Amino acid sequence: MNPYTAAGVDTAAGDLAVELMKSAVRRTHGPEVLGGVGGFAGLFDASALRGYTRPLLATSTDGVGTKVAIAQAIDKHDTIGLDLVGMVVDDIVVVGARPLFMTDYIACGKVFPERIADIVGGIARGCAETGTALVGGETAEHPGLLGINDYDVAGAATGVVEADRILGADRVRAGDVVLALESSGLHSNGYSLVRHIVTGAGIQYGDNAAEFGGTWGEALLEPTRLYASPVLRLIAGIPNGVHALSHVTGGGIAANLARVLPQGTWVEVDRSTWSPHPVFRVLADLGELDLEATEGTWNLGIGFVAIVAAEKAGAAASALGQDGISTWQIGTVHDGALPDHAHGAFEQGAKGVDGGAVRLVGTYRDGGAN
């Protein structure tokens, strides 16, 4: 027996996994991708960058957190890759950059070729939807470190934006309108809290969840909505109308919005403008939590935020709605002194960024359309 196989690493299984994923990966390749699948490095023709006056490369790396534990629990692995693309590529779009290419990394206790192919197939679907070439990746088998059915996924992507078109806090002005873009559910954040609540309630992921029309596992694996293509179309369709964007991930709405506001500005996000998805309400009830207590953990129905010029807010919301994303106004940018703290404290300085101030006010809508 091959001594490496005896140690728990099956290189033949890894080769089979590559064969199974090849066609899905190739579908993300345009003429810019050279070398095909299997090289030591992915090659991307950067000649198109010559058309930029001052091209800036944007890059992001991320994973999907403990959401993978639910995929493993119900042996469903074909959507976790969509989550990975959402977490990585949609961060790049925040600065107005167009994604170019992505690579992925999967660490597992044992390579099951069909499982790896399912994971990468999901990544490839997400890349195709966002116009991103999947140019390379790595699957690493770690016996003894990870359990036989355990794995984790991570990815990195690169995009490009013209230097004078970067979106961000320096473009934001008092009077700008803050628009919410609806999420598809939990996305890929706060799953440690989700799993804690579900376990504490004695629920198995295979149990039927009458509230969601399927099993608990299926409901909790609802894929992350991908915003890249609709948002880039919005930026192009309303020139100079979009001033800043925020991807609502770890930290929730307030923390992530504060990161893209200039110092000295503030926003009060009006909870009464929307009703959080049932999944958030059901989980909060199970955990005996008020929804407000989860605002620093879950997106509560808002996956992305756009700060736009007031006179173009209606057109922006309409364009996104026509692109399949429910969009509504949740606040306005103000400058000057902060209001008193009678309605709660403002959040500032999120994730090392000394930006603006944000707090959520009011009461969530009971139900119905936003």
Number of C-alpha atoms within 10 A of each C-alpha: 5 8 8 10 11 9 10 16 19 16 14 12 16 20 14 16 21 22 14 19 20 17 13 19 25 17 14 22 22 12 7 14 19 14 12 14 21 15 12 10 12 19 15 17 10 10 8 8 15 9 9 12 10 13 17 17 17 20 20 17 19 18 23 24 17 17 23 22 17 21 20 15 14 16 12 17 21 20 21 28 29 26 25 30 35 28 28 23 33 28 26 25 27 25 22 27 27 24 28 23 25 26 20 23 17 18 18 22 20 22 29 16 19 16 18 24 22 21 22 31 24 24 29 28 22 26 28 18 16 23 19 25 27 28 26 19 21 17 18 16 21 18 16 11 11 15 12 16 15 18 22 17 21 21 23 20 25 21 22 22 22 17 14 10 16 19 23 20 21 13 19 21 20 17 15 24 26 25 24 27 25 25 24 18 24 28 30 26 22 21 21 13 17 22 19 11 19 16 12 11 12 8 14 14 20 14 12 16 15 9 12 14 10 13 17 21 21 20 18 21 23 17 23 25 22 24 24 25 16 18 25 17 13 20 17 13 14 15 10 14 20 27 25 25 27 25 25 28 23 16 19 21 28 23 27 26 31 28 25 30 29 22 18 15 21 28 25 21 23 17 17 15 18 23 19 23 19 15 17 20 16 14 18 19 13 14 16 10 13 11 18 14 10 17 16 17 19 27 30 28 24 26 25 26 25 26 30 28 22 19 12 16 22 16 15 25 22 16 20 19 16 12 14 11 20 18 24 22 20 20 21 20 24 19 16 9 9 15 12 9 9 6 12 11 15 20 19 23 15 18 12 8 16 16 22 26 29 25 21 22 15 12 14 15 14 9 11 9 8 14
